[in-house]
Amino acid sequence: MRKILNTKDFVLGTFATNCSGGMSVTKIGERWDNSWENNAKLAQMLDEAGIDFMLPIARWIGYGGETDFHGSVLETITWAAALLAQTKNLTVFATIHTACNHPAVVAKQIATLDQIGQGRAGLNIVAGWNRPEYEAMGQDLAVSHDQRYAFAGEWFDVIKQIWERDGAFNYDGANFKLKGIYGLPKPWNGERPPILNAAGSGEGREFAINNANFLFTPAIDLERSKVEVAELKQKAKEANKPVNVLTFSHVVCRPTEQEARDYLRHFAQDNADWAAVDNLVALQFANAQSFPHDLLALIRDRMAAGHGGFPLVGTPEQVADGICALAEAGFKGTTLSFVDYVKEFPYFRDTVLPILEARGLRKPGGSKNGN
């Protein structure tokens, strides 16, 4: 039984700890160091606290600026394997670009991760958007957005068939022509691992509804999100697909609101790496559809603070209020990021999680107790 797929809790995870800077495009000295040591230490903290999952970003080219934000990134398959071996309850996703990874290889990699974690591996599918990364790999992003999702659909169909079919089979598709392919071992207990996909376009969301357990989308304006999430859930219901919607958030939690806002201004205004922020925003405008383009220009500050994530800023009570607002908007869960995850998560754990439990949003212990 996959805990993350069956819990009634509002699920919580972390995002981008494998990347230098995490989700904060800042120049301050205490910005996130994505060392293996820090990732391992954080994973054990999360596991003990009952946090549900860790989600990495697969990145090959940084965003420049003074810090070269995301210039250093731990590769997600090997990162996930090591974390799964050191934890007991935590689901760990690997993020995979369809254009760079053969589906037969990925099917075996994820099945191997799932064996290591005994049912705790997940797959985040990226159909591709970042032009400099394509160019670095000697690939062409000129193909249309819908063509990239058509390719992703066939790519994941190969994986599903390898996981689900017994014995060798042939596959004759537009992009993959495979002869005598099969994959052993299967994922743990023969169950498909949880699938996540970030999607903003119509084609992307159709792909997510048809293939994913979680559709990942930003929460920029909660009134808008309420309508958007309700529409996505209705489409999933009509397609008879059990798809939940996740978002991502950035946490600045301090004993007083003033302390939190002062620190936010310190790292995300006074010491933001604005050159990297502007490169990130420009790439999103040019190539991606994950963020609504009519709102993208309004969230430059949020890009510096948390890569565009929903701001959870203030006292523990105020941060809990923000998480409850996300739940009320229809989201099933959110990722969390911090300037320094290892340093800041314990305060969140000790002050915010008990409030969420008292309000009934999460059961005590979270995934640690199988909720």
C-alpha positions as CSV (number, residue, x, y, z in Angstrom):
1,M,0.0,0.0,0.0
2,R,1.5,3.3,-1.1
3,K,1.2,5.6,1.9
4,I,1.4,8.8,-0.1
5,L,-1.4,7.7,-2.4
6,N,-3.7,6.6,0.3
7,T,-3.3,9.1,3.2
8,K,-6.1,11.4,4.0
9,D,-3.6,13.9,5.3
10,F,-2.7,17.1,3.6
11,V,0.7,15.9,2.3
12,L,4.0,17.8,2.9
13,G,7.3,17.4,1.2
14,T,10.5,19.3,0.4
15,F,11.6,20.6,-3.0
16,A,14.9,21.1,-4.7
17,T,17.3,20.2,-1.8
18,N,19.5,18.5,-4.4
19,C,20.1,22.0,-6.0
20,S,22.5,24.7,-5.0
21,G,20.5,27.5,-3.5
22,G,17.4,25.3,-3.1
23,M,14.5,27.5,-4.1
24,S,15.9,30.8,-3.0
25,V,17.7,33.0,-5.5
26,T,19.8,34.8,-3.0
27,K,23.4,35.8,-2.5
28,I,23.5,35.5,1.3
29,G,26.2,33.3,2.8
30,E,23.8,30.9,4.5
31,R,21.9,30.0,1.3
32,W,21.4,26.3,0.9
33,D,24.4,24.1,0.4
34,N,23.2,21.1,-1.5
35,S,26.0,18.8,-0.3
36,W,25.2,15.1,0.1
37,E,25.8,15.5,3.9
38,N,23.1,18.1,4.2
39,N,20.7,16.1,2.1
40,A,21.2,13.0,4.1
41,K,20.8,14.9,7.4
42,L,17.6,16.6,6.2
43,A,16.1,13.3,4.9
44,Q,16.6,11.7,8.3
45,M,15.0,14.7,10.0
46,L,12.0,14.6,7.7
47,D,11.7,10.8,8.1
48,E,11.6,11.0,11.8
49,A,9.1,13.9,11.7
50,G,6.6,12.1,9.5
51,I,7.0,14.4,6.4
52,D,5.7,12.6,3.4
53,F,8.2,13.0,0.5
54,M,11.2,14.7,-1.0
55,L,11.1,16.0,-4.6
56,P,14.2,17.0,-6.5
57,I,14.7,19.2,-9.6
58,A,16.7,17.7,-12.5
59,R,18.9,20.5,-13.7
60,W,21.9,20.5,-16.0
61,I,22.6,24.2,-16.6
62,G,22.5,26.9,-13.9
63,Y,20.7,30.3,-14.2
64,G,23.8,32.4,-14.1
65,G,24.0,35.6,-12.0
66,E,26.5,36.1,-9.3
67,T,25.7,32.7,-7.7
68,D,24.9,30.7,-10.8
69,F,21.7,29.6,-9.1
70,H,21.2,25.8,-9.6
71,G,24.7,25.5,-11.1
72,S,25.5,22.6,-8.8
73,V,22.9,19.8,-8.8
74,L,23.0,16.2,-7.4
75,E,21.6,13.8,-10.0
76,T,18.2,12.6,-9.0
77,I,18.3,8.8,-9.5
78,T,21.5,8.3,-7.5
79,W,20.4,10.9,-4.9
80,A,17.1,9.1,-4.5
81,A,18.7,5.6,-4.2
82,A,21.0,6.8,-1.4
83,L,18.2,8.6,0.5
84,L,15.8,5.6,0.3
85,A,18.5,3.4,1.7
86,Q,18.8,5.6,4.7
87,T,15.1,6.3,5.5
88,K,12.1,4.2,6.5
89,N,8.9,6.0,5.7
90,L,9.7,8.8,3.4
91,T,8.7,8.7,-0.3
92,V,11.6,9.9,-2.5
93,F,10.9,11.0,-6.1
94,A,13.4,11.0,-8.9
95,T,12.9,13.7,-11.5
96,I,13.5,12.5,-15.1
97,H,13.5,14.4,-18.4
98,T,11.9,12.3,-21.1
99,A,14.1,13.7,-23.9
100,C,17.4,12.6,-22.2
101,N,16.5,9.2,-20.8
102,H,15.5,6.0,-22.5
103,P,12.2,4.7,-21.0
104,A,13.5,1.1,-20.7
105,V,16.4,2.3,-18.6
106,V,14.1,4.6,-16.5
107,A,11.7,1.7,-15.9
108,K,14.5,-0.4,-14.4
109,Q,16.0,2.5,-12.5
110,I,12.6,3.4,-10.8
111,A,11.9,-0.3,-10.1
112,T,15.3,-0.6,-8.5
113,L,14.7,2.5,-6.4
114,D,11.3,1.0,-5.4
115,Q,13.0,-2.3,-4.3
116,I,15.5,-0.3,-2.2
117,G,12.7,1.7,-0.6
118,Q,10.2,-1.2,-0.4
119,G,7.5,0.8,-2.1
120,R,8.7,4.4,-1.4
121,A,10.0,5.5,-4.8
122,G,8.2,8.0,-7.0
123,L,8.7,9.4,-10.6
124,N,8.4,13.0,-11.5
125,I,8.1,13.3,-15.3
126,V,9.4,16.4,-17.1
127,A,8.5,16.7,-20.8
128,G,11.1,19.5,-21.3
129,W,11.1,23.3,-21.5
130,N,14.6,24.7,-20.6
131,R,16.2,25.6,-23.9
132,P,19.8,26.0,-22.6
133,E,19.7,22.5,-21.2
134,Y,18.5,21.1,-24.6
135,E,21.3,23.0,-26.3
136,A,23.9,21.7,-23.8
137,M,22.8,18.2,-24.5
138,G,23.0,18.8,-28.3
139,Q,19.2,18.5,-28.6
140,D,16.6,20.7,-30.4
141,L,13.7,22.4,-28.5
142,A,12.2,23.5,-31.9
143,V,9.6,20.7,-31.7
144,S,6.3,22.0,-30.6
145,H,4.9,21.9,-27.1
146,D,2.3,19.3,-28.0
147,Q,4.9,17.2,-29.8
148,R,7.0,17.1,-26.6
149,Y,3.9,15.9,-24.7
150,A,3.1,13.3,-27.4
151,F,6.6,12.0,-27.1
152,A,6.2,11.9,-23.3
153,G,3.0,10.0,-23.6
154,E,4.6,7.3,-25.6
155,W,7.7,7.4,-23.4
156,F,5.6,6.7,-20.3
157,D,3.5,4.1,-22.1
158,V,6.7,2.1,-22.7
159,I,7.5,2.3,-18.9
160,K,4.0,1.3,-17.9
161,Q,4.0,-1.7,-20.2
162,I,7.5,-2.8,-18.9
163,W,6.2,-2.6,-15.3
164,E,2.8,-4.3,-16.0
165,R,3.4,-6.9,-18.7
166,D,4.7,-10.4,-18.1
167,G,7.4,-11.7,-20.4
168,A,9.1,-10.1,-23.4
169,F,7.1,-8.0,-25.9
170,N,7.6,-5.8,-28.9
171,Y,6.7,-2.1,-29.0
172,D,6.0,-0.3,-32.3
173,G,5.5,3.4,-31.7
174,A,6.2,6.6,-33.5
175,N,9.3,7.3,-31.3
176,F,10.2,3.9,-29.9
177,K,10.5,0.6,-31.7
178,L,11.5,-2.1,-29.3
179,K,11.9,-5.8,-29.8
180,G,11.8,-8.4,-27.1
181,I,11.8,-5.9,-24.3
182,Y,10.9,-6.7,-20.7
183,G,12.0,-5.5,-17.2
184,L,12.7,-7.4,-14.0
185,P,12.3,-6.8,-11.2
186,K,9.0,-5.1,-11.2
187,P,8.3,-2.2,-8.8
188,W,7.7,-3.3,-5.2
189,N,4.7,-5.6,-4.9
190,G,3.9,-5.1,-8.5
191,E,2.3,-1.7,-7.8
192,R,3.0,1.3,-9.9
193,P,5.0,4.0,-8.0
194,P,3.4,7.4,-7.6
195,I,3.7,9.6,-10.7
196,L,4.0,13.4,-10.6
197,N,3.9,15.9,-13.4
198,A,4.1,19.7,-13.4
199,A,1.8,21.1,-16.1
200,G,0.3,24.4,-17.0
201,S,-0.7,24.0,-20.6
202,G,-3.8,22.1,-21.9
203,E,-1.6,19.4,-23.4
204,G,0.4,19.1,-20.2
205,R,-2.6,18.8,-18.0
206,E,-4.2,16.3,-20.2
207,F,-1.0,14.2,-20.0
208,A,-1.0,14.6,-16.2
209,I,-4.7,13.6,-15.8
210,N,-4.1,10.5,-18.0
211,N,-0.9,9.4,-16.4
212,A,-0.1,11.0,-13.1
213,N,-1.3,10.7,-9.5
214,F,-0.3,14.3,-8.7
215,L,-0.5,17.3,-10.9
216,F,1.9,20.0,-9.8
217,T,1.0,23.6,-10.3
218,P,1.8,27.0,-8.7
219,A,-0.5,28.8,-6.3
220,I,-0.1,32.4,-7.2
221,D,-3.6,33.7,-6.4
222,L,-5.7,31.4,-4.2
223,E,-9.0,32.6,-5.5
224,R,-7.8,31.8,-9.0
225,S,-6.4,28.5,-7.7
226,K,-9.8,27.5,-6.2
227,V,-11.4,27.6,-9.7
228,E,-8.4,26.0,-11.4
229,V,-8.1,23.1,-8.9
230,A,-11.9,22.5,-9.1
231,E,-11.8,22.4,-12.9
232,L,-8.8,20.0,-12.8
233,K,-10.5,17.7,-10.4
234,Q,-13.6,17.7,-12.5
235,K,-11.7,16.8,-15.6
236,A,-9.9,14.0,-13.7
237,K,-13.3,12.7,-12.4
238,E,-14.7,12.7,-16.0
239,A,-11.7,10.7,-17.1
240,N,-12.1,8.4,-14.1
241,K,-8.5,9.2,-13.0
242,P,-7.7,9.7,-9.3
243,V,-5.5,12.8,-9.8
244,N,-4.7,15.1,-6.9
245,V,-3.2,18.6,-7.2
246,L,0.0,19.7,-5.4
247,T,1.7,23.1,-5.2
248,F,4.9,24.5,-3.8
249,S,5.6,26.9,-1.0
250,H,8.4,28.8,0.6
251,V,8.6,29.0,4.4
252,V,10.0,31.9,6.5
253,C,8.8,31.0,10.0
254,R,9.9,33.0,13.0
255,P,8.6,33.7,16.6
256,T,7.3,37.1,15.4
257,E,5.9,38.3,12.1
258,Q,8.4,41.2,12.1
259,E,11.4,38.8,12.4
260,A,10.0,36.8,9.5
261,R,9.4,39.8,7.2
262,D,12.8,41.3,8.1
263,Y,14.6,38.0,7.1
264,L,12.5,37.8,3.9
265,R,13.6,41.3,2.9
266,H,17.2,40.5,3.8
267,F,17.6,37.4,1.6
268,A,14.9,38.0,-1.1
269,Q,15.2,41.8,-1.7
270,D,18.4,43.3,-0.3
271,N,20.5,40.3,-1.3
272,A,18.6,38.7,-4.1
273,D,20.6,37.5,-7.1
274,W,18.5,39.6,-9.5
275,A,20.5,38.7,-12.6
276,A,19.7,35.0,-11.9
277,V,16.1,35.9,-11.1
278,D,15.7,37.7,-14.4
279,N,17.3,34.8,-16.3
280,L,14.9,32.4,-14.7
281,V,11.9,34.6,-15.4
282,A,13.0,35.2,-19.1
283,L,13.4,31.4,-19.6
284,Q,9.9,30.8,-18.1
285,F,8.4,33.4,-20.5
286,A,10.2,32.0,-23.5
287,N,9.9,28.3,-23.1
288,A,7.6,27.1,-20.2
289,Q,3.9,27.1,-19.6
290,S,4.0,26.0,-15.9
291,F,3.3,29.5,-14.7
292,P,0.4,31.5,-16.0
293,H,2.1,34.1,-18.3
294,D,-0.4,36.8,-17.4
295,L,0.8,36.6,-13.8
296,L,4.5,35.8,-14.3
297,A,5.6,39.4,-14.4
298,L,3.8,40.0,-11.1
299,I,5.8,37.4,-9.2
300,R,9.5,38.5,-9.7
301,D,9.9,39.0,-6.0
302,R,8.5,35.5,-5.4
303,M,11.0,34.1,-7.8
304,A,13.8,35.5,-5.6
305,A,12.2,34.2,-2.4
306,G,11.2,30.8,-3.4
307,H,11.3,30.2,-7.2
308,G,7.7,31.4,-7.5
309,G,6.3,29.4,-4.6
310,F,3.4,30.4,-2.4
311,P,4.7,32.5,0.5
312,L,4.3,31.1,4.0
313,V,5.8,34.0,6.0
314,G,5.3,34.8,9.6
315,T,4.7,33.2,13.0
316,P,4.0,29.5,13.3
317,E,0.3,30.3,13.5
318,Q,0.4,32.4,10.4
319,V,2.4,29.8,8.5
320,A,-0.2,27.2,9.5
321,D,-3.0,29.6,8.4
322,G,-1.3,29.7,5.0
323,I,-1.1,25.9,4.7
324,C,-4.8,25.6,5.7
325,A,-5.7,28.2,3.0
326,L,-4.0,26.0,0.4
327,A,-6.0,23.0,1.6
328,E,-9.2,25.1,1.5
329,A,-8.3,26.0,-2.1
330,G,-8.4,22.3,-3.0
331,F,-4.8,21.4,-3.0
332,K,-3.9,17.9,-1.7
333,G,-0.5,19.1,-0.4
334,T,2.5,21.3,-0.9
335,T,6.2,21.2,-1.0
336,L,8.2,23.3,1.5
337,S,11.4,25.1,0.9
338,F,13.6,27.1,3.3
339,V,16.7,29.2,2.8
340,D,18.6,26.6,4.9
341,Y,16.5,23.5,5.2
342,V,18.5,21.8,7.9
343,K,18.7,24.9,10.1
344,E,15.1,26.0,9.7
345,F,13.1,22.8,9.4
346,P,13.3,21.9,13.1
347,Y,11.5,25.1,14.1
348,F,8.7,24.3,11.6
349,R,8.5,20.7,12.8
350,D,8.3,21.8,16.5
351,T,5.8,24.7,16.1
352,V,3.8,24.4,12.8
353,L,3.2,20.6,12.6
354,P,1.4,20.5,16.0
355,I,-0.9,23.3,14.8
356,L,-1.8,21.4,11.6
357,E,-2.4,18.3,13.7
358,A,-4.6,20.1,16.1
359,R,-6.6,21.5,13.2
360,G,-7.1,18.1,11.7
361,L,-5.1,18.7,8.6
362,R,-2.6,16.0,9.5
363,K,-2.5,13.1,11.9
364,P,0.3,13.0,14.4
365,G,3.4,11.4,12.9
366,G,2.2,11.8,9.3
367,S,3.7,9.1,7.0
368,K,5.8,7.8,9.9
369,N,2.7,6.2,11.3
370,G,1.3,5.1,8.0
371,N,-1.3,7.9,7.8
